[in-house]
Amino acid sequence: MPQPSFDPADPLGLDDLLSPEDLAVRDTVRSWAADRVLPYVAEWYESGELPGVRELARELGSIGALGMSLTGYGCAGASAVQYGLACLELEAADSGIRSLVSVQGSLAMYAIWKFGSEEQKQRWLPGMAAGEVIGCFGLTEPDHGSDPASMRTYAKRDGTDWILTGRKMWITNGSVAGVAVVWAQTDDGIRGFAVPTDAPGFSAPEIRHKWSLRASVTSELVLDEVRLPADAVLPGVRGLKGPLSCLTHARYGIVWGAMGAARACFEAAVEYSRSREQFGRPIGGFQLTQAKLADMAVELHKGILLAHHLGRRLDRGTLRPEQVSFGKLNNVREAIEICRTARTILGANGISLEYPVMRHATNLESVLTYEGTVEMHQLVLGKALTGIDAFR
């Protein structure tokens, strides 16, 4: 049998792991991103806006990218690997676009799908899958980021109704959402609520002056005695298990997505090294540049292989939260290093929005923090490895 040729874009032959259906999903999302995001995203990033976000959401719904690994209610029922491939392609365009999809599907939709009543699922999920309704997920608070158990947002009973009061911070999609999944303390522990954003007392001022995730809608949620009917509470869970299981689902998407940002920077560096000349030859012909590119390729494709492995485990139902922490910790950290190395290859051009490198590098600083900081994932793994809880 003849030896296959070496493919610089797939040096480990990872495409051999993908089925025709997997490849079709990847190619569909890649084509959409190339047409609808890449020509405009530098301008969006520079202006700090994501214009037409509702239209983008509807388009993403039309290709089955919203809640795509969920079943029923208009969702695509895709595999975990297919969802991961979509996240990689979306984040190769921009982390803000992948965040829009992750928060919609892996947080807001997943919470309703996993813990909601049948009536809640029927009310919200079909419109969310189609992109007609945008969702957000309210867990993080101004003073309680990595310690959600100490949240101050509170829901109290008033007859059969609930009165919800508090604030949530750094909420993707908040200002454009039609429904907010909000987690709050109650007399019976932490509960989740599906909050229509047109409810009196609910507001979502947009957060400005960001230097990361600029092509993304980020908001504060203000809940000023929002009155909700009894059927607004998600009946299927109590305690932190609910929001943390949603975060695990979203973190899995980040394991893939971070490699998309890394791939975009790596490809920009390879192309630049072939065309940029110094001292009479392309800089890709110098040993130090080739060493950088080789190291970047190794970490990039190791990260993608890790994402594949975790995706297969999720599809088999054997993926543990500690393994997702393993993936997020490694892949985001390595993606940032790949972006920084790419910037050195591009030199001064590396800071220009004519190239994607600095945009991805600054976005990844947010990805490093949200859905669990580096330190939190290190401690998750530390506890798993030693059996000793160092969180307290």
C-alpha positions in Angstrom: 0.0 0.0 0.0 1.5 3.4 -1.0 2.4 5.7 1.9 0.1 8.7 2.1 1.5 12.1 1.4 2.2 14.5 4.3 -0.5 17.1 4.6 0.8 20.3 6.3 -2.7 21.2 7.3 -3.4 17.8 8.9 0.1 16.5 9.9 -1.3 13.7 12.1 -4.0 12.6 9.7 -6.7 13.5 12.2 -9.3 13.7 9.4 -9.1 10.0 9.3 -11.0 10.0 12.6 -13.9 11.8 11.1 -17.0 10.3 9.3 -18.5 11.8 6.2 -21.2 13.3 8.4 -18.6 14.9 10.7 -16.8 16.4 7.7 -20.1 17.7 6.3 -20.8 19.5 9.6 -17.3 20.9 9.7 -17.5 22.1 6.1 -20.9 23.7 6.6 -19.8 25.7 9.6 -16.5 26.7 8.0 -18.2 27.9 4.9 -20.7 29.9 6.9 -18.0 31.6 9.0 -15.9 32.3 5.9 -18.9 34.1 4.3 -20.6 35.8 7.2 -17.9 36.5 9.8 -14.3 36.7 8.4 -14.9 39.5 5.9 -16.3 41.8 8.7 -15.0 40.7 12.0 -12.0 43.0 12.1 -14.3 45.9 11.7 -16.7 44.6 14.4 -13.7 44.1 16.7 -12.4 47.6 16.1 -15.8 49.2 16.7 -16.5 47.0 19.7 -19.9 45.9 18.3 -21.6 42.9 16.9 -24.1 44.4 14.4 -26.9 42.2 13.2 -26.5 39.7 16.0 -30.1 38.6 15.8 -29.8 37.9 12.1 -26.6 36.0 12.7 -28.4 33.9 15.3 -31.1 33.0 12.9 -28.6 32.0 10.3 -26.8 29.9 12.9 -30.1 28.3 13.7 -30.7 27.5 10.0 -27.5 25.5 9.8 -28.3 23.6 13.0 -25.6 25.2 15.1 -27.7 26.2 18.1 -28.2 23.5 20.8 -26.8 21.2 18.1 -25.9 18.3 20.4 -29.4 18.3 22.1 -32.2 16.2 20.8 -35.8 17.1 20.1 -37.5 20.5 20.1 -36.0 21.5 16.8 -32.4 20.7 17.8 -30.1 18.9 15.4 -29.2 15.9 17.7 -25.6 16.1 16.5 -22.8 14.1 18.1 -20.4 15.7 20.7 -17.6 15.5 18.2 -19.7 17.3 15.5 -20.5 20.0 18.1 -16.8 20.3 18.9 -15.9 20.7 15.2 -18.5 23.4 14.9 -16.9 25.2 17.9 -13.5 25.0 16.4 -14.6 26.5 13.1 -16.6 29.3 14.8 -13.7 30.2 17.0 -11.3 30.1 14.1 -13.4 33.1 12.9 -13.7 34.7 16.3 -14.2 33.7 19.9 -17.1 36.1 20.2 -19.1 34.1 17.6 -18.3 30.8 19.3 -19.3 32.4 22.6 -22.7 33.4 21.1 -23.3 29.7 20.1 -21.9 28.2 23.3 -24.0 30.4 25.7 -27.1 29.8 23.6 -26.7 26.0 23.3 -24.5 24.7 26.0 -25.7 27.0 28.8 -29.1 28.5 28.3 -30.7 25.8 26.1 -28.9 22.9 27.9 -30.2 24.1 31.3 -33.8 24.2 30.0 -33.4 20.9 28.1 -31.8 19.1 31.1 -33.7 20.6 34.0 -36.8 22.3 32.7 -40.4 21.1 32.7 -41.9 19.9 29.5 -43.9 23.2 29.3 -40.7 25.2 29.6 -39.0 23.1 26.9 -41.9 23.5 24.5 -42.1 27.3 25.2 -38.4 28.1 24.7 -36.4 25.5 23.0 -37.8 25.5 19.4 -37.4 29.2 19.1 -33.9 29.1 20.6 -32.9 26.3 18.2 -34.0 28.4 15.3 -32.2 31.5 16.5 -35.5 33.3 16.8 -35.0 33.6 20.6 -31.6 34.3 22.0 -30.8 33.1 25.5 -28.3 34.1 28.2 -27.1 32.4 31.4 -26.8 34.4 34.6 -24.5 32.8 37.2 -21.4 35.0 37.7 -21.9 38.0 40.0 -19.9 41.2 40.4 -18.4 40.0 43.7 -18.6 36.2 43.2 -17.0 34.9 40.1 -15.3 31.6 41.0 -17.3 31.2 44.1 -20.9 30.8 42.9 -22.1 29.2 46.1 -21.8 32.7 47.7 -24.1 34.4 45.2 -26.3 37.1 46.6 -29.1 37.0 44.0 -32.1 35.8 45.9 -35.5 34.5 45.0 -38.2 34.6 47.7 -41.7 33.2 47.7 -44.7 35.5 47.5 -47.7 33.3 47.5 -47.3 31.1 44.5 -45.0 33.6 42.7 -41.3 34.2 43.1 -39.6 37.6 43.6 -36.1 37.7 42.1 -33.6 40.3 43.1 -29.9 40.6 42.4 -27.2 41.3 39.8 -25.2 39.1 37.4 -22.1 40.3 35.6 -20.2 39.5 32.4 -23.2 37.9 30.7 -22.8 37.0 27.0 -25.9 37.7 24.9 -27.6 39.5 27.9 -28.7 42.7 26.1 -30.2 40.8 23.1 -31.7 37.8 25.0 -35.3 37.0 25.1 -34.9 34.6 28.0 -32.3 34.5 30.8 -31.5 31.4 32.8 -30.8 32.9 36.2 -29.5 31.1 39.2 -30.4 32.4 42.6 -30.4 31.5 46.3 -33.7 30.4 47.8 -34.8 29.1 51.2 -34.5 25.6 49.6 -31.0 26.1 48.1 -29.8 27.4 44.7 -32.5 27.2 42.0 -32.6 28.1 38.3 -35.2 30.3 36.7 -36.3 30.9 33.1 -36.8 34.6 33.1 -38.4 36.4 30.2 -36.3 39.5 29.6 -39.4 41.6 29.1 -40.5 41.0 32.7 -40.9 44.2 34.7 -37.8 44.9 36.8 -35.4 43.1 34.4 -32.7 45.1 32.6 -29.5 44.2 30.9 -27.2 47.2 30.3 -24.4 46.4 27.9 -20.8 46.4 29.2 -18.5 48.7 27.1 -14.8 49.5 27.0 -13.7 45.8 26.7 -10.4 45.0 25.1 -11.3 41.4 24.6 -14.3 39.7 23.0 -15.1 43.0 21.4 -17.2 41.4 18.6 -19.6 40.0 21.3 -22.5 41.3 23.3 -21.6 41.3 27.0 -23.9 42.7 29.6 -24.8 43.0 33.3 -28.2 41.6 34.4 -30.1 43.7 36.9 -33.1 42.0 38.6 -35.1 44.5 40.6 -37.8 42.5 42.3 -38.7 40.6 39.2 -42.0 38.8 39.8 -42.2 35.4 38.2 -44.9 32.8 38.2 -44.4 29.5 40.0 -43.7 27.7 36.7 -40.6 29.8 35.9 -38.4 27.7 38.2 -36.5 24.9 36.6 -37.9 21.8 38.5 -35.2 19.3 37.7 -32.4 20.4 39.9 -31.5 22.1 43.2 -28.0 23.2 44.3 -24.9 24.0 42.4 -25.1 20.7 40.5 -27.3 22.4 38.0 -25.2 25.4 36.9 -21.9 23.4 37.2 -23.2 20.7 34.9 -24.1 23.3 32.3 -20.6 24.8 32.7 -19.0 21.4 32.1 -21.0 21.2 28.8 -19.8 24.7 27.8 -16.2 24.0 28.8 -16.2 21.0 26.5 -16.9 23.3 23.6 -14.1 25.6 24.6 -11.6 22.7 24.5 -12.3 22.6 20.7 -12.9 26.3 20.2 -9.5 27.4 21.6 -7.8 25.2 19.0 -9.8 27.1 16.3 -8.2 30.4 17.4 -4.8 28.7 17.6 -5.2 27.3 14.1 -6.1 30.7 12.6 -3.0 32.2 14.1 -0.8 29.3 13.1 -2.1 29.5 9.5 -1.4 33.2 9.4 2.1 32.6 10.6 2.8 29.9 8.1 1.5 32.0 5.2 3.4 35.1 6.4 6.7 33.1 6.7 6.4 32.0 3.1 6.0 35.5 1.7 7.9 37.9 4.1 11.5 38.3 3.0 14.4 39.4 5.2 18.1 39.2 4.3 17.2 38.1 0.8 15.0 35.1 1.6 11.6 34.2 3.0 11.7 34.1 6.8 10.2 30.6 6.7 13.6 29.5 5.5 15.4 30.4 8.7 15.9 27.8 11.3 14.5 29.8 14.2 11.3 30.4 12.4 10.9 26.8 11.4 11.5 25.8 15.0 8.7 28.1 16.1 6.3 26.7 13.4 7.1 23.1 14.3 6.5 23.7 18.0 3.2 25.5 17.2 2.1 22.6 15.0 2.9 20.0 17.6 0.8 21.8 20.3 -2.0 22.7 17.9 -2.6 19.1 16.7 -2.0 17.6 20.1 -4.8 19.8 21.4 -7.1 18.8 18.6 -6.4 15.2 19.3 -7.2 15.7 22.9 -10.4 17.4 21.9 -11.3 14.4 19.7 -10.6 12.0 22.6 -12.8 13.9 25.0 -15.5 14.2 22.4 -15.6 10.4 21.8 -15.8 9.9 25.6 -18.7 12.3 25.8 -20.5 10.5 22.9 -20.0 7.2 24.9 -21.3 8.8 28.1 -18.0 8.3 29.9 -16.6 11.9 30.0 -15.9 13.2 33.5 -15.8 16.8 34.6 -12.2 16.5 35.6 -11.3 15.5 32.1 -13.0 18.5 30.7 -10.9 20.6 33.1 -7.9 18.8 31.8 -8.8 19.8 28.3 -9.7 23.4 28.9 -6.6 24.0 31.0 -4.3 22.6 28.4 -5.9 23.8 25.2 -6.5 27.4 26.2 -3.1 27.8 27.7 -1.4 26.3 24.6 -3.6 28.4 22.2 -2.4 31.6 23.9 1.2 30.5 23.5 0.6 29.7 19.8 -0.9 33.1 19.3 2.0 34.9 21.0 4.5 32.9 19.0 2.6 33.7 15.8 2.8 37.4 16.7 6.6 37.2 16.9 6.7 35.7 13.4 4.6 38.5 12.0 6.7 41.1 13.8 5.1 44.5 13.8 2.3 43.3 11.5 1.3 41.0 14.3 -0.5 43.8 16.1 -2.4 44.9 13.0 -6.1 44.0 12.5 -5.1 43.2 8.9 -4.1 39.9 10.4 -6.1 37.8 12.9 -3.3 37.2 15.5 -3.7 40.0 18.0 -7.5 39.8 17.9 -7.4 36.1 18.7 -4.7 36.7 21.4 -6.8 39.2 23.2 -9.9 37.2 22.9 -8.2 34.2 24.4 -7.4 36.2 27.5 -11.1 36.1 28.2 -11.5 32.5 27.3 -8.7 31.7 29.8 -10.8 33.1 32.5 -14.5 32.3 31.8 -16.0 29.0 32.4 -13.4 28.5 35.1 -10.1 30.2 35.6 -6.7 28.4 35.2 -6.4 28.2 39.0 -9.9 26.6 39.4 -9.1 23.9 36.8 -5.7 23.3 38.4 -7.4 22.7 41.7 -10.0 20.4 40.2 -7.2 18.3 38.8 -5.2 18.6 42.0 -8.1 17.3 44.0 -8.7 14.4 41.6 -5.0 13.5 41.6 -4.4 13.7 45.4 -7.8 13.1 46.9 -7.3 16.3 48.9 -9.7 19.3 48.5 -7.6 22.5 48.3 -10.5 24.8 47.5 -11.0 25.8 51.1 
